[in-house]
Amino acid sequence: MPSRSKPPADDDRTPPGRVSRHIQPLGPRVLVRVIKSPDRSESGLFLPAGAKDSHSEALLAEVVEVARTMPKPGFVVDDDDDDDEPKADLGENVSGIPVGAQVLFAKDQGIAVPWDESLRILSVRHVLAIVDIISEDHLQ
């Protein structure tokens, strides 16, 4: 008769470690983090979430990752800085949009990332514009 093993006790189980995820968009796509709009209008009126969402047709987001060519294994980039540590080659940006750029896109475009609602994978063709923030000091 086969012996049955008893299930592990609760104190025998180790808690799962923290999970970290890296998303690498493929093809002509970028990963963006939607920038929350302010809760108040320029005149100082409080705007509830429903009112903000219903009146905006586009969203502002920051590009956090882009589609890249496949890097060569073990290849490092020496950018001639004074740093002693060479940097790993991540591959060349093929999306045409730089990491860190702020972009404007229609609010119904993109695929939401399941574990973070502020992240969306967005096709480059759905990017309406790259937005540059210019302070009043630099305006002529």
N, CA, C and O of each residue as an XYZ file, in Angstrom:
560
protein
N       0.829     -1.158      0.000
C       0.000      0.000      0.000
C       0.890      1.243      0.000
O       1.773      1.376      0.847
N       0.656      2.162     -0.961
C       1.509      3.342     -1.036
C       1.262      4.268      0.148
O       0.132      4.447      0.602
N       2.326      4.834      0.619
C       2.189      5.769      1.744
C       1.851      7.153      1.199
O       2.330      7.566      0.142
N       1.036      7.835      1.936
C       0.660      9.193      1.538
C       1.512     10.180      2.302
O       1.703     10.065      3.513
N       2.011     11.135      1.579
C       2.792     12.165      2.270
C       1.830     13.213      2.800
O       0.845     13.564      2.150
N       2.128     13.693      3.966
C       1.236     14.695      4.538
C       1.594     16.069      3.973
O       2.760     16.340      3.683
N       0.607     16.922      3.820
C       0.884     18.251      3.264
C       1.788     19.040      4.202
O       1.757     18.834      5.415
N       2.593     19.942      3.644
C       3.485     20.722      4.497
C       2.703     21.620      5.441
O       1.640     22.136      5.097
N       3.236     21.791      6.607
C       2.612     22.684      7.588
C       2.749     24.119      7.112
O       3.623     24.439      6.306
N       1.877     24.976      7.619
C       1.901     26.377      7.187
C       3.240     27.043      7.476
O       3.687     27.887      6.700
N       3.890     26.675      8.585
C       5.150     27.316      8.919
C       6.312     26.744      8.114
O       7.417     27.283      8.182
N       6.097     25.644      7.336
C       7.140     25.101      6.466
C       7.210     25.858      5.143
O       8.220     25.795      4.441
N       6.164     26.554      4.813
C       6.119     27.274      3.537
C       6.827     28.614      3.670
O       6.673     29.319      4.667
N       7.592     28.945      2.667
C       8.246     30.246      2.660
C       7.385     31.198      1.835
O       6.821     30.800      0.816
N       7.282     32.428      2.262
C       6.476     33.377      1.492
C       7.133     33.621      0.133
O       8.358     33.582      0.018
N       6.323     33.870     -0.886
C       6.904     34.123     -2.203
C       7.712     35.414     -2.179
O       7.344     36.380     -1.510
N       8.806     35.416     -2.909
C       9.646     36.610     -2.980
C       8.989     37.684     -3.824
O       8.005     37.430     -4.519
N       9.522     38.847     -3.759
C       9.004     39.965     -4.547
C       9.256     39.686     -6.021
O      10.347     39.261     -6.404
N       8.254     39.923     -6.835
C       8.351     39.665     -8.262
C       8.636     40.971     -8.980
O       7.998     41.991     -8.718
N       9.587     40.929     -9.875
C       9.916     42.090    -10.681
C       9.720     41.703    -12.143
O      10.120     40.616    -12.560
N       9.111     42.582    -12.914
C       8.835     42.273    -14.311
C       9.461     43.327    -15.204
O       9.474     44.512    -14.868
N       9.977     42.892    -16.338
C      10.484     43.796    -17.358
C       9.711     43.515    -18.641
O       9.668     42.374    -19.100
N       9.112     44.527    -19.213
C       8.357     44.369    -20.449
C       9.189     44.933    -21.583
O       9.642     46.075    -21.518
N       9.390     44.140    -22.616
C      10.100     44.581    -23.809
C       9.102     44.602    -24.963
O       8.746     43.544    -25.481
N       8.639     45.794    -25.381
C       7.702     45.846    -26.508
C       8.350     45.277    -27.770
O       9.550     45.439    -27.991
N       7.553     44.621    -28.580
C       8.032     44.051    -29.833
C       7.399     44.785    -31.002
O       6.305     45.336    -30.888
N       8.095     44.785    -32.117
C       7.579     45.478    -33.294
C       7.554     46.974    -33.064
O       8.257     47.475    -32.186
N       6.765     47.690    -33.829
C       6.713     49.154    -33.673
C       5.796     49.565    -32.518
O       4.739     50.161    -32.729
N       6.222     49.234    -31.293
C       5.421     49.545    -30.107
C       6.288     50.169    -29.019
O       7.510     50.017    -29.008
N       5.625     50.875    -28.105
C       6.290     51.464    -26.943
C       5.472     51.139    -25.703
O       4.267     50.905    -25.787
N       6.131     51.126    -24.559
C       5.463     50.970    -23.270
C       5.400     52.351    -22.645
O       6.426     53.012    -22.483
N       4.190     52.792    -22.292
C       4.013     54.125    -21.727
C       3.358     54.039    -20.363
O       2.600     53.111    -20.082
N       3.660     55.023    -19.512
C       2.993     55.167    -18.215
C       2.133     56.420    -18.305
O       2.644     57.522    -18.508
N       0.824     56.246    -18.153
C      -0.125     57.354    -18.262
C       0.114     58.331    -17.118
O       0.238     57.930    -15.960
N       0.177     59.604    -17.450
C       0.366     60.665    -16.460
C      -1.016     61.131    -16.023
O      -1.832     61.555    -16.842
N      -1.265     61.045    -14.726
C      -2.576     61.440    -14.185
C      -2.799     62.926    -14.393
O      -1.894     63.737    -14.195
N      -4.009     63.275    -14.792
C      -4.350     64.686    -14.938
C      -4.665     65.259    -13.562
O      -5.067     64.521    -12.662
N      -4.488     66.549    -13.391
C      -4.736     67.151    -12.080
C      -6.204     67.062    -11.685
O      -7.083     66.991    -12.544
N      -6.464     67.065    -10.371
C      -7.832     66.978     -9.854
C      -8.556     68.313     -9.878
O      -9.757     68.378     -9.619
N      -7.835     69.365    -10.184
C      -8.447     70.695    -10.215
C      -8.217     71.337    -11.577
O      -7.198     71.106    -12.228
N      -9.172     72.136    -11.987
C      -9.026     72.868    -13.246
C      -8.087     74.050    -13.004
O      -7.694     74.327    -11.871
N      -7.735     74.744    -14.098
C      -6.852     75.905    -13.952
C      -7.499     77.010    -13.121
O      -6.799     77.810    -12.500
N      -8.826     77.058    -13.106
C      -9.519     78.080    -12.320
C      -9.673     77.676    -10.859
O     -10.139     78.477    -10.048
N      -9.286     76.433    -10.504
C      -9.327     75.995     -9.119
C     -10.495     75.106     -8.758
O     -10.618     74.700     -7.602
N     -11.361     74.791     -9.712
C     -12.508     73.937     -9.431
C     -12.073     72.472     -9.339
O     -11.241     72.012    -10.121
N     -12.645     71.748     -8.376
C     -12.369     70.326     -8.223
C     -13.095     69.543     -9.319
O     -14.286     69.753     -9.550
N     -12.377     68.641     -9.992
C     -12.971     67.829    -11.055
C     -13.049     66.371    -10.615
O     -12.010     65.756    -10.373
N     -14.239     65.804    -10.504
C     -14.336     64.380    -10.179
C     -13.795     63.535    -11.330
O     -13.723     64.001    -12.467
N     -13.413     62.287    -11.030
C     -12.780     61.416    -12.015
C     -13.646     61.235    -13.257
O     -13.120     61.253    -14.370
N     -14.937     61.063    -13.103
C     -15.823     60.885    -14.253
C     -15.842     62.086    -15.173
O     -15.899     61.929    -16.393
N     -15.797     63.270    -14.617
C     -15.816     64.486    -15.430
C     -14.505     64.651    -16.192
O     -14.503     65.070    -17.349
N     -13.401     64.323    -15.545
C     -12.108     64.434    -16.223
C     -12.032     63.476    -17.402
O     -11.597     63.853    -18.490
N     -12.461     62.222    -17.181
C     -12.349     61.196    -18.206
C     -13.296     61.441    -19.373
O     -12.943     61.172    -20.522
N     -14.487     61.945    -19.093
C     -15.460     62.118    -20.166
C     -15.107     63.289    -21.083
O     -15.492     63.287    -22.252
N     -14.388     64.279    -20.581
C     -14.072     65.447    -21.401
C     -12.759     65.319    -22.154
O     -12.542     66.042    -23.127
N     -11.887     64.430    -21.739
C     -10.605     64.310    -22.426
C     -10.710     63.271    -23.535
O     -11.255     62.187    -23.327
N     -10.193     63.599    -24.699
C     -10.172     62.666    -25.816
C      -8.812     62.016    -25.952
O      -8.683     60.969    -26.587
N      -7.788     62.631    -25.357
C      -6.427     62.114    -25.465
C      -5.803     62.040    -24.079
O      -6.228     62.728    -23.151
N      -4.798     61.200    -23.958
C      -4.065     61.045    -22.707
C      -2.607     61.407    -22.916
O      -2.066     61.248    -24.010
N      -1.981     61.891    -21.864
C      -0.560     62.193    -21.863
C       0.149     61.073    -21.127
O      -0.306     60.637    -20.070
N       1.265     60.600    -21.678
C       1.997     59.504    -21.055
C       3.486     59.688    -21.287
O       3.910     60.397    -22.200
N       4.278     59.026    -20.430
C       5.733     59.027    -20.575
C       6.167     57.669    -21.102
O       5.705     56.635    -20.619
N       7.054     57.667    -22.093
C       7.568     56.425    -22.665
C       8.591     55.849    -21.694
O       9.589     56.497    -21.378
N       8.341     54.621    -21.219
C       9.248     54.001    -20.254
C      10.091     52.880    -20.875
O      11.122     52.508    -20.313
N       9.670     52.338    -22.021
C      10.459     51.325    -22.732
C      10.043     51.325    -24.189
O       8.902     51.647    -24.519
N      10.971     50.963    -25.057
C      10.722     50.978    -26.497
C      11.113     49.635    -27.103
O      11.819     48.843    -26.479
N      10.648     49.387    -28.322
C      11.069     48.198    -29.055
C      12.526     48.380    -29.460
O      12.942     49.466    -29.864
N      13.285     47.311    -29.348
C      14.716     47.373    -29.647
C      15.126     46.205    -30.518
O      14.452     45.176    -30.570
N      16.261     46.387    -31.212
C      16.846     45.263    -31.925
C      17.414     44.306    -30.894
O      17.678     44.703    -29.759
N      17.598     43.095    -31.260
C      18.159     42.114    -30.329
C      19.645     42.414    -30.122
O      20.390     42.509    -31.098
N      20.087     42.566    -28.878
C      21.500     42.840    -28.624
C      22.341     41.597    -28.883
O      21.853     40.468    -28.827
N      23.598     41.834    -29.164
C      24.525     40.719    -29.322
C      24.870     40.185    -27.939
O      25.148     40.977    -27.039
N      24.863     38.874    -27.740
C      25.160     38.317    -26.407
C      26.565     38.717    -25.934
O      27.551     38.595    -26.661
N      26.611     39.193    -24.708
C      27.900     39.549    -24.105
C      28.494     40.840    -24.631
O      29.593     41.208    -24.218
N      27.816     41.543    -25.522
C      28.333     42.773    -26.098
C      28.111     43.924    -25.136
O      27.014     44.088    -24.602
N      29.143     44.721    -24.913
C      29.028     45.883    -24.033
C      29.388     47.136    -24.806
O      30.153     47.095    -25.770
N      28.835     48.226    -24.377
C      29.076     49.515    -25.009
C      30.014     50.316    -24.125
O      29.759     50.477    -22.932
N      31.102     50.822    -24.704
C      31.998     51.715    -23.979
C      31.764     53.101    -24.548
O      32.231     53.422    -25.641
N      31.040     53.917    -23.803
C      30.654     55.233    -24.301
C      31.692     56.309    -24.004
O      31.370     57.497    -24.031
N      32.921     55.917    -23.723
C      34.056     56.820    -23.490
C      33.834     57.796    -22.348
O      34.474     58.846    -22.302
N      32.938     57.470    -21.428
C      32.801     58.278    -20.220
C      33.906     57.873    -19.263
O      34.644     56.923    -19.527
N      34.020     58.575    -18.175
C      35.044     58.251    -17.198
C      34.636     57.111    -16.280
O      35.392     56.733    -15.385
N      33.441     56.555    -16.494
C      32.996     55.436    -15.672
C      33.877     54.226    -15.950
O      34.259     53.973    -17.093
N      34.190     53.498    -14.915
C      34.998     52.298    -15.079
C      34.159     51.117    -15.539
O      34.696     50.133    -16.048
N      32.840     51.206    -15.361
C      31.984     50.085    -15.692
C      31.404     50.239    -17.091
O      30.724     51.227    -17.370
N      31.662     49.276    -17.978
C      30.998     49.330    -19.285
C      29.526     48.971    -19.144
O      29.149     48.229    -18.237
N      28.704     49.487    -20.025
C      27.271     49.247    -19.961
C      26.892     48.163    -20.954
O      27.453     48.084    -22.047
N      25.933     47.325    -20.567
C      25.448     46.273    -21.456
C      24.664     46.896    -22.606
O      23.951     47.882    -22.419
N      24.802     46.316    -23.790
C      24.069     46.784    -24.954
C      22.637     46.279    -24.863
O      22.412     45.069    -24.830
N      21.670     47.181    -24.822
C      20.265     46.795    -24.752
C      19.656     46.615    -26.130
O      18.526     46.142    -26.251
N      20.377     46.977    -27.152
C      19.848     46.951    -28.503
C      19.461     48.354    -28.928
O      19.242     49.232    -28.093
N      19.379     48.553    -30.221
C      19.074     49.872    -30.764
C      17.570     50.125    -30.757
O      16.786     49.228    -31.066
N      17.169     51.336    -30.407
C      15.768     51.743    -30.390
C      15.238     51.737    -31.829
O      15.737     52.483    -32.672
N      14.235     50.904    -32.115
C      13.664     50.839    -33.462
C      12.290     51.492    -33.535
O      11.677     51.512    -34.603
N      11.797     52.022    -32.427
C      10.463     52.616    -32.422
C      10.454     54.022    -32.997
O       9.424     54.474    -33.498
N      11.583     54.726    -32.936
C      11.633     56.103    -33.405
C      11.225     57.113    -32.347
O      11.264     58.317    -32.601
N      10.832     56.649    -31.162
C      10.428     57.533    -30.074
C      11.393     57.299    -28.917
O      11.553     56.156    -28.491
N      12.037     58.333    -28.395
C      13.022     58.123    -27.333
C      12.384     57.769    -25.993
O      11.262     58.179    -25.699
N      13.111     57.008    -25.193
C      12.680     56.701    -23.828
C      12.666     58.002    -23.035
O      13.596     58.801    -23.140
N      11.629     58.218    -22.251
C      11.502     59.435    -21.452
C      10.671     60.517    -22.113
O      10.311     61.499    -21.463
N      10.358     60.360    -23.399
C       9.549     61.363    -24.094
C       8.117     61.315    -23.576
O       7.617     60.258    -23.194
N       7.472     62.463    -23.570
C       6.052     62.514    -23.234
C       5.279     62.526    -24.547
O       5.577     63.300    -25.457
N       4.269     61.644    -24.624
C       3.512     61.497    -25.866
C       2.025     61.672    -25.605
O       1.546     61.483    -24.487
N       1.317     62.031    -26.645
C      -0.123     62.204    -26.604
C      -0.750     61.128    -27.481
O      -0.309     60.916    -28.610
N      -1.792     60.435    -26.963
C      -2.474     59.404    -27.740
C      -3.940     59.362    -27.348
O      -4.313     59.804    -26.262
N      -4.779     58.823    -28.246
C      -6.214     58.738    -27.987
C      -6.463     57.827    -26.800
O      -5.799     56.801    -26.652
N      -7.423     58.199    -25.945
C      -7.618     57.470    -24.691
C      -8.094     56.048    -24.884
O      -7.959     55.237    -23.968
N      -8.649     55.708    -26.045
C      -9.119     54.337    -26.268
C      -8.074     53.463    -26.961
O      -8.378     52.331    -27.337
N      -6.868     53.958    -27.135
C      -5.805     53.195    -27.796
C      -4.901     52.518    -26.774
O      -4.833     52.934    -25.617
N      -4.219     51.489    -27.206
C      -3.253     50.802    -26.349
C      -3.872     49.658    -25.580
O      -5.090     49.579    -25.415
N      -3.013     48.776    -25.113
C      -3.419     47.617    -24.323
C      -2.925     47.834    -22.897
O      -1.731     48.038    -22.676
N      -3.837     47.790    -21.930
C      -3.462     47.966    -20.528
C      -2.689     46.746    -20.044
O      -3.029     45.615    -20.391
N      -1.656     46.972    -19.248
C      -0.878     45.890    -18.655
C      -1.671     45.349    -17.470
O      -2.106     46.131    -16.624
N      -1.872     44.023    -17.384
C      -2.762     43.459    -16.365
C      -2.393     43.791    -14.923
O      -3.293     43.967    -14.102
N      -1.128     43.882    -14.583
C      -0.735     44.085    -13.193
C      -0.484     45.541    -12.841
O      -0.185     45.843    -11.685
N      -0.596     46.459    -13.805
C      -0.400     47.880    -13.516
C      -1.258     48.692    -14.479
O      -0.925     48.814    -15.658
N      -2.354     49.243    -13.985
C      -3.306     49.958    -14.839
C      -2.744     51.245    -15.436
O      -3.310     51.770    -16.395
N      -1.645     51.763    -14.892
C      -1.080     52.995    -15.444
C      -0.172     52.722    -16.639
O       0.231     53.657    -17.332
N       0.157     51.445    -16.892
C       1.014     51.079    -18.025
C       0.169     50.624    -19.205
O      -0.821     49.911    -19.038
N       0.579     51.050    -20.415
C      -0.072     50.601    -21.650
C       0.985     50.310    -22.699
O       1.995     51.006    -22.802
N       0.729     49.268    -23.474
C       1.557     48.986    -24.646
C       0.838     49.628    -25.818
O      -0.332     49.346    -26.077
N       1.543     50.484    -26.513
C       0.935     51.341    -27.520
C       1.681     51.207    -28.833
O       2.911     51.265    -28.862
N       0.954     51.032    -29.908
C       1.558     50.993    -31.236
C       2.053     52.397    -31.591
O       1.394     53.388    -31.275
N       3.195     52.478    -32.238
C       3.774     53.771    -32.591
C       2.835     54.557    -33.503
O       2.816     55.787    -33.452
N       2.061     53.872    -34.331
C       1.156     54.580    -35.242
C       0.012     55.278    -34.511
O      -0.650     56.142    -35.087
N      -0.232     54.911    -33.237
C      -1.286     55.553    -32.457
C      -0.786     56.751    -31.656
O      -1.579     57.443    -31.018
N       0.520     57.000    -31.683
C       1.066     58.183    -31.012
C       0.727     59.393    -31.873
O       1.112     59.470    -33.040
N       0.003     60.332    -31.279
C      -0.423     61.516    -32.024
C       0.661     62.591    -32.069
O       0.808     63.287    -33.073
N       1.416     62.723    -30.982
C       2.425     63.773    -30.912
C       3.395     63.499    -29.775
O       3.060     62.822    -28.803
N       4.597     64.033    -29.911
C       5.562     64.069    -28.820
C       5.450     65.460    -28.211
O       5.513     66.462    -28.923
N       5.284     65.520    -26.892
C       5.035     66.788    -26.206
C       6.310     67.230    -25.502
O       6.883     66.483    -24.708
N       6.749     68.449    -25.798
C       7.891     69.049    -25.107
C       7.358     70.066    -24.108
O       6.517     70.899    -24.447
N       7.847     69.996    -22.883
C       7.463     70.960    -21.847
C       8.476     72.097    -21.878
O       9.673     71.878    -21.693
N       7.991     73.304    -22.112
C       8.873     74.471    -22.215
C       8.441     75.459    -21.132
O       7.280     75.866    -21.080
N       9.371     75.837    -20.279
C       9.041     76.776    -19.211
C       8.870     78.179    -19.782
O       9.345     78.478    -20.877
N       8.190     79.028    -19.030
C       7.956     80.404    -19.478
C       9.253     81.169    -19.654
O       9.317     82.103    -20.454
N      10.301     80.784    -18.912
C      11.576     81.477    -18.997
C      12.203     81.293    -20.387
O      12.935     82.168    -20.851
N      11.924     80.171    -21.048
C      12.532     79.881    -22.342
C      11.684     80.324    -23.532
O      12.117     80.220    -24.680
N      10.468     80.821    -23.256
C       9.637     81.345    -24.340
C      10.104     82.735    -24.710
O      10.568     83.487    -23.853
N       9.986     83.077    -25.960
C      10.444     84.410    -26.401
C       9.324     85.391    -26.444
O       9.535     86.553    -26.792
